[in-house]
């Protein structure tokens, strides 16, 4: 009998259709049947010996929330027998409803139920428990997962034991993953958590990668990449990571229309085994980042979400260094400025924060100047050493890209009839904060805010906590000015001030967007393994 190995994950949704992703134990036909008669079928496709399906569900109607079942070759496989959770549903908001967006990043897979959690309760687990227990609880309309959905370089004890049964862990890269099968192990470990499995089956999710989905500090610099390519394991690791990302995360970000136009999707379905087509995509992404796009845009009513690939799309040569290659930058500009009067709120999802604590920002800008040779070859060598040791590779470490993003935001926010708010949603730095930007000249009058929420389930060392707190202080700003003066750095086009935080611990942020109003809530897990509100703010009054 065909078994459901992973999923279902409810992914893309709009006012008439949705996609549901599954992994099966063998080739079959997957079918989703909704309680209101909506549904869809899809054959599985094969990648590296695994069998997946992405089912397009049609016949949905606004204002409804039908439950659904999953069948593999007419055998019911979801809901699971004796499931303690409510039925999974596909909720389609009515026209004019507000949009509730919950987001965060950096999730280690939770330990087994009988094991002690060294970093505290998983915020997504606790959200799932709350929703399952109270059908009337505030429910996200969408989850935005902003990176580090899996940790390829920080594996659990259980996974390390499994890896040791496959190969010698005394050889590099040791207990890190190396190939597609090992990446699949990470997704199984993370997404088979019962609470997470149910949550992802009933709340639509959109995702983007960050460094740990591949390796810590992925694409920090050209010198870093050259060192990685000199190893005998990096190439397979990168290609397998991109392949598994495309299958497990990226496909569900795309609409049915986008899938229909995707040549890799067509090639995968045209062949008995789609491994070669997906590997070719990964090879193109490695050889020429401009040839593959992982960024995407979604509109939820009058809320526009633009998810930006701030890892694979980088230009690393020091004389042309940029967070986004020229084609990607043009695409971002087009998505943001395409009829800005058609949306009330713009959400820019980028795994790495745009606005950082001031001392961190200035240190990264100073280091970027050193690496370009602004202070000579000896300082350039020190700059590269510091960049790697201190993870100095956020937007601030790409000064031209930082300024370009500021310019795009200013143009959108200043457009006649444009949005009521612009929110940059990020994670990565294992704490949360709210910062508001203002322009030295020519900036928009609307709120432009950096909302950073991380981790969902992870930790941050004490010294880094102290550093992140101090980084916002007046003394830190003064030290930062000295650094940027030494680096002969240009003044950034915006200034910003912290309006909340820093907050530490496992957490989620939720934006509730209704008409021109935007409300923010930050929730953090407590000792009772429940989510508690620690901050609320009205970003716009509407």
C-alpha positions in Angstrom: 0.0 0.0 0.0 1.2 3.5 -0.8 2.0 5.5 2.3 2.1 9.2 3.0 5.8 9.9 3.9 5.6 13.6 4.4 2.9 16.3 4.4 0.4 17.4 3.4 1.6 21.0 3.3 -1.0 23.7 2.3 1.0 26.1 0.2 -0.2 28.6 -2.4 -3.8 29.9 -2.0 -5.9 32.5 -3.6 -9.7 33.1 -3.9 -10.4 30.0 -6.0 -7.6 27.5 -5.8 -4.8 26.2 -3.6 -1.9 23.8 -3.9 -1.2 20.9 -1.5 2.3 19.3 -1.4 3.0 15.7 -0.4 5.6 13.0 -0.4 4.5 9.4 -1.1 6.3 6.1 -0.6 6.1 5.1 -4.3 4.6 6.4 -7.6 0.9 7.0 -7.4 -1.9 9.5 -8.1 -2.5 12.0 -5.2 -6.0 13.4 -4.7 -7.3 16.1 -2.4 -11.1 16.1 -1.7 -12.7 18.9 0.1 -15.9 18.8 2.1 -17.6 21.3 -0.2 -16.9 19.4 -3.4 -13.7 21.2 -4.4 -10.6 19.1 -5.1 -7.9 18.1 -7.5 -5.5 15.3 -8.5 -1.9 15.0 -9.6 0.5 12.2 -10.4 3.7 12.0 -8.4 7.0 13.0 -9.9 10.4 11.4 -8.9 13.6 13.1 -7.7 16.5 11.1 -6.4 14.3 8.1 -5.6 11.7 10.1 -3.8 8.1 10.6 -5.0 6.3 13.9 -4.6 3.1 15.5 -5.8 1.8 19.1 -5.8 -2.0 18.9 -6.2 -3.9 22.0 -7.4 -7.2 22.2 -5.7 -9.9 24.1 -7.7 -13.5 25.0 -7.0 -12.8 27.0 -3.8 -15.0 30.0 -2.9 -14.3 33.1 -0.9 -15.6 33.1 2.6 -15.4 29.4 3.0 -13.1 27.0 5.0 -13.8 23.4 3.8 -12.0 20.6 5.4 -10.1 18.2 3.2 -8.8 14.7 2.9 -5.8 13.3 1.0 -5.9 10.0 -1.0 -3.1 8.1 -2.6 -4.4 5.8 -5.3 -7.8 6.0 -3.7 -6.5 5.0 -0.3 -7.2 7.6 2.4 -4.0 8.8 4.1 -4.9 12.1 5.7 -6.2 12.8 8.3 -4.1 10.3 10.1 -6.1 7.6 12.0 -6.9 8.6 15.6 -5.5 12.1 15.0 -5.8 14.3 18.1 -6.0 17.4 15.8 -9.0 19.1 14.2 -9.6 18.5 10.4 -7.2 20.3 8.1 -9.0 23.1 6.2 -8.4 25.4 3.3 -9.6 28.8 4.4 -10.5 31.3 1.7 -11.0 34.8 3.1 -14.0 36.7 1.9 -13.4 39.8 -0.3 -12.6 42.8 2.0 -11.4 40.6 4.9 -8.3 41.7 6.7 -5.1 39.7 6.3 -3.2 38.3 9.3 0.4 37.5 8.5 2.6 35.5 11.0 6.3 35.3 10.4 9.6 34.2 11.8 12.8 32.3 11.0 15.5 30.0 12.3 13.9 26.8 13.5 15.9 23.9 14.8 13.8 20.8 14.6 12.2 20.3 18.0 13.6 17.4 20.1 11.5 14.2 20.6 8.5 14.5 22.8 10.2 12.6 25.6 13.4 14.8 25.4 14.2 18.0 27.3 14.3 21.0 25.0 17.6 22.9 25.6 16.4 26.1 23.9 12.8 26.3 25.2 9.5 25.6 23.6 9.2 25.8 19.8 7.1 28.9 18.9 5.4 27.2 15.9 4.7 24.1 18.0 3.0 26.3 20.6 1.0 28.2 17.9 -0.2 24.8 16.6 -1.3 23.7 20.1 -3.2 26.9 20.6 -5.0 26.7 17.3 -5.9 23.1 17.7 -7.3 23.7 21.2 -9.3 26.8 20.4 -11.1 26.9 17.0 -11.9 30.6 17.7 -8.3 31.7 18.4 -6.8 34.3 16.0 -5.6 32.2 13.1 -2.9 33.4 10.6 -4.1 33.7 7.0 -0.5 32.9 6.0 2.8 31.9 7.5 5.9 33.5 6.1 9.0 31.4 7.0 12.0 33.6 6.4 14.9 31.2 6.3 16.7 28.4 8.1 13.8 26.0 7.8 16.4 23.3 8.2 20.0 23.3 9.5 22.3 21.5 7.2 25.3 22.3 9.3 24.0 21.9 12.8 22.4 18.4 12.9 20.7 16.8 15.9 22.1 13.9 17.9 19.6 11.6 16.3 20.5 12.7 12.8 24.2 12.4 13.5 23.7 8.8 14.5 21.8 8.2 11.3 24.6 9.9 9.3 27.2 7.7 11.0 25.4 4.7 9.7 25.9 6.0 6.1 29.5 7.3 6.1 32.6 8.1 8.1 31.9 11.3 10.1 35.7 11.8 10.7 35.9 13.0 7.1 34.8 16.5 6.2 32.2 17.8 6.4 31.7 15.5 9.4 28.2 15.5 10.9 26.9 18.1 8.3 24.8 16.9 5.5 26.3 16.1 2.1 23.8 14.9 -0.4 20.1 14.9 -1.4 19.1 11.9 0.8 20.6 13.6 3.8 18.7 16.8 3.1 15.5 14.8 2.9 16.3 13.5 6.3 16.3 17.0 7.7 12.9 17.8 6.2 11.5 14.6 7.6 12.9 15.4 11.0 11.5 18.9 11.0 8.1 18.5 9.3 7.1 15.2 10.8 6.8 16.8 14.2 3.1 16.2 14.9 2.2 19.8 15.8 4.2 21.2 12.9 2.8 18.7 10.5 -0.8 19.6 11.3 -0.1 23.4 11.4 1.5 23.3 7.9 -1.5 21.2 6.6 -4.0 23.9 7.6 -2.3 27.3 7.4 -0.9 28.3 4.0 2.9 28.8 4.1 5.4 30.7 1.9 9.1 30.2 2.4 12.6 31.6 1.4 16.0 30.1 2.3 18.8 31.6 4.4 22.4 30.4 5.0 21.8 27.4 7.2 19.5 25.9 4.6 22.8 25.4 2.8 25.7 26.2 5.2 26.5 29.0 7.7 27.6 32.2 6.0 26.6 31.0 2.5 27.9 33.4 -0.1 29.6 35.7 2.3 32.3 36.7 -0.2 34.1 35.7 -3.4 37.1 34.6 -1.3 34.8 32.5 1.0 33.2 30.8 -2.1 36.7 30.0 -3.6 37.7 28.3 -0.4 34.5 26.3 -0.3 34.9 25.2 -4.0 38.4 24.0 -3.2 36.9 21.3 -0.9 35.9 17.9 -2.2 32.4 18.0 -0.7 31.0 21.5 -1.3 29.7 21.1 -4.9 27.5 18.1 -4.1 26.4 19.8 -0.9 25.3 23.0 -2.7 23.6 21.2 -5.6 21.7 18.9 -3.2 20.7 21.8 -1.0 19.3 23.8 -4.0 17.6 20.7 -5.4 15.9 19.8 -2.0 14.9 23.5 -1.6 13.3 23.6 -5.0 11.3 20.4 -4.2 10.4 21.0 -0.6 10.1 24.8 -0.4 10.1 26.7 -3.7 7.5 24.7 -5.6 4.8 25.6 -3.1 5.6 29.3 -3.4 4.5 29.4 -7.0 1.0 29.8 -8.3 -0.5 27.2 -10.7 0.0 29.7 -13.6 3.6 30.2 -12.7 4.1 26.5 -12.5 2.6 26.0 -15.9 5.2 28.4 -17.3 8.2 26.9 -15.4 10.4 24.9 -17.8 11.9 22.8 -14.9 8.5 21.9 -13.7 7.6 20.8 -17.2 10.8 18.8 -17.6 10.3 17.0 -14.3 6.8 15.9 -15.3 7.9 14.9 -18.8 10.5 12.4 -17.6 10.1 9.2 -15.7 12.8 10.5 -13.4 13.1 14.3 -12.9 16.4 14.2 -11.0 18.4 15.4 -14.0 16.1 18.4 -14.6 16.2 19.6 -11.0 20.0 19.1 -10.8 20.4 21.1 -14.0 18.5 23.9 -12.4 20.8 23.8 -9.4 23.9 23.8 -11.6 22.6 26.9 -13.4 21.9 28.6 -10.2 25.5 27.9 -9.1 27.1 28.9 -12.3 25.0 32.0 -13.0 22.7 33.3 -10.3 21.0 35.6 -12.8 19.7 32.5 -14.7 17.5 31.3 -11.9 15.0 33.3 -9.8 14.0 32.1 -6.3 12.3 35.5 -5.4 8.6 35.7 -5.9 5.6 38.0 -5.3 2.2 37.2 -3.7 -0.8 39.5 -3.4 -3.3 38.9 -0.6 -6.2 41.3 -1.4 -4.6 44.7 -1.0 -1.5 43.4 0.8 1.5 42.9 -1.5 4.3 40.5 -0.3 7.6 40.4 -2.2 9.9 37.7 -1.0 13.5 38.5 -1.9 16.3 36.0 -2.4 19.2 37.7 -0.4 21.5 34.6 -0.6 21.7 32.9 -4.0 21.2 36.1 -6.1 24.4 37.9 -4.8 27.2 39.3 -6.8 30.4 38.5 -4.9 33.2 40.2 -6.9 34.5 43.0 -4.7 34.3 45.6 -7.5 30.7 44.8 -8.3 29.6 43.5 -4.9 25.8 43.5 -4.6 23.1 41.7 -2.6 21.1 41.2 -5.8 22.4 40.7 -9.3 21.2 43.4 -11.8 18.3 41.3 -13.1 17.1 40.5 -9.7 17.3 44.2 -8.6 15.3 45.2 -11.7 12.7 42.5 -10.9 12.4 43.7 -7.3 11.9 47.3 -8.5 9.2 46.2 -11.0 7.3 44.2 -8.3 7.4 47.1 -5.8 6.6 49.9 -8.3 4.0 48.1 -10.4 0.9 50.1 -9.7 1.6 51.1 -6.1 -1.9 52.4 -5.8 -3.2 48.8 -6.0 -2.0 47.8 -2.6 -2.5 49.3 0.9 0.6 47.6 2.5 3.9 46.5 1.1 5.7 43.6 2.9 9.3 43.0 1.8 10.4 39.6 3.0 14.2 39.2 3.2 15.9 36.7 5.4 18.5 39.3 6.4 17.6 42.5 8.2 17.8 45.7 6.2 18.1 47.9 9.3 20.4 46.6 12.0 21.5 47.9 15.4 23.5 51.0 14.5 26.9 49.7 15.6 26.4 46.5 13.7 25.4 48.4 10.6 28.4 50.8 10.7 30.8 47.9 11.4 29.5 46.1 8.3 29.8 49.2 6.1 33.3 49.9 7.5 34.3 46.3 6.8 32.9 46.4 3.3 35.0 49.5 2.6 38.2 47.8 4.0 37.6 44.7 1.8 37.4 46.9 -1.4 40.9 48.2 -0.5 39.9 51.6 0.7 42.6 51.5 3.3 45.1 49.3 1.5 45.9 45.6 1.0 46.7 44.9 4.7 43.4 46.4 5.9 41.6 44.5 3.1 43.0 41.2 4.4 41.9 42.1 7.9 38.5 43.0 6.5 38.0 39.7 4.9 39.1 37.9 8.1 36.7 40.0 10.2 33.8 39.6 7.7 34.0 35.8 8.0 34.6 35.6 11.8 31.8 38.1 12.7 29.3 37.2 10.0 29.3 40.6 8.5 27.2 40.0 5.4 23.8 41.6 5.9 22.4 44.4 3.7 24.8 46.9 5.4 27.7 44.9 4.1 26.5 45.7 0.5 26.2 49.5 0.8 25.1 50.1 -2.7 22.3 47.5 -2.4 21.3 49.0 1.0 20.9 52.4 -0.7 19.2 51.0 -3.7 16.6 49.3 -1.5 16.1 52.5 0.3 15.4 54.3 -3.0 12.9 51.7 -4.2 11.0 51.9 -0.8 11.0 55.7 -0.9 9.6 55.8 -4.5 6.9 53.3 -3.6 6.0 55.1 -0.4 5.9 58.5 -2.0 3.7 57.4 -5.0 0.3 59.2 -5.2 -2.3 56.9 -3.7 0.5 54.5 -2.6 0.7 52.2 0.4 -0.1 53.1 4.0 2.9 51.3 5.3 6.1 49.5 4.1 7.3 46.7 6.4 10.6 44.9 5.9 10.3 41.4 7.4 13.5 39.6 8.4 15.0 37.0 10.7 18.5 35.6 10.9 19.9 37.4 14.0 18.2 35.4 16.7 16.3 38.2 18.4 13.5 40.5 17.6 13.1 44.3 17.3 11.1 47.1 15.6 12.9 50.0 14.0 11.4 52.9 12.0 13.3 54.6 9.1 13.3 58.2 8.0 15.0 59.8 5.1 17.5 62.7 5.2 15.5 64.2 2.2 12.8 63.1 -0.2 11.5 60.3 1.9 7.9 59.0 2.2 5.6 60.3 5.0 4.2 56.8 5.7 5.7 54.4 8.3 8.6 52.4 6.9 9.6 49.8 9.5 12.1 47.0 10.0 10.4 44.0 11.7 12.9 41.4 12.7 11.6 38.2 14.3 14.0 35.3 15.1 14.3 32.6 16.3 11.3 30.4 16.1 13.3 27.7 17.9 16.9 28.4 18.6 19.2 30.3 21.0 21.7 33.2 21.1 24.8 33.3 23.3 24.9 35.8 26.2 27.6 37.9 24.7 25.7 38.4 21.5 22.6 39.4 23.6 24.7 42.1 25.2 26.1 43.2 21.9 22.7 43.5 20.3 21.5 45.6 23.2 24.5 47.9 23.3 24.5 48.2 19.5 21.5 50.6 19.7 23.0 53.0 22.2 24.2 56.5 21.8 27.8 55.4 22.6 27.5 52.7 19.9 26.4 55.2 17.4 29.4 57.4 18.2 31.8 54.4 17.8 30.1 53.5 14.6 30.7 57.0 13.2 34.4 56.7 14.0 34.5 53.4 12.1 32.7 54.7 9.0 35.0 57.8 9.0 38.0 55.5 9.0 36.5 53.5 6.1 35.5 56.7 4.2 32.0 55.3 4.0 29.2 57.3 2.3 26.4 58.3 4.6 23.4 56.0 4.2 20.3 57.7 2.7 18.2 56.8 5.8 18.4 57.0 9.5 16.5 54.8 11.9 15.6 54.5 15.5 14.5 51.4 17.5 10.9 51.5 18.5 10.7 48.2 20.3 13.1 45.4 21.6 15.5 43.8 21.5 13.5 40.7 22.4 15.1 37.4 23.0 13.6 33.9 23.1 11.6 31.8 20.7 9.0 34.1 19.1 6.6 34.9 16.3 5.4 38.3 15.0 1.9 38.8 13.5 0.8 41.7 11.3 -2.9 42.3 11.1 -3.7 44.4 8.1 -7.2 45.8 7.6 -7.8 48.5 5.0 -5.1 51.2 5.7 -4.5 50.0 9.3 -1.6 47.8 10.4 -1.3 46.3 13.9 1.8 44.4 15.1 1.9 41.8 17.8 5.0 39.9 19.1 4.5 36.7 21.0 7.2 34.7 22.8 7.1 31.3 24.4 7.2 31.1 28.2 8.1 28.4 30.7 4.6 27.0 30.4 5.3 26.2 26.7 2.6 28.7 25.6 2.8 31.9 23.5 2.5 35.2 25.4 2.2 38.7 24.0 5.2 40.9 24.9 4.6 43.8 22.6 1.8 45.3 20.5 1.9 48.4 18.4 -0.3 50.3 15.9 2.0 50.9 12.9 -0.7 52.9 11.1 -4.1 54.1 12.4 -5.9 53.5 9.2 
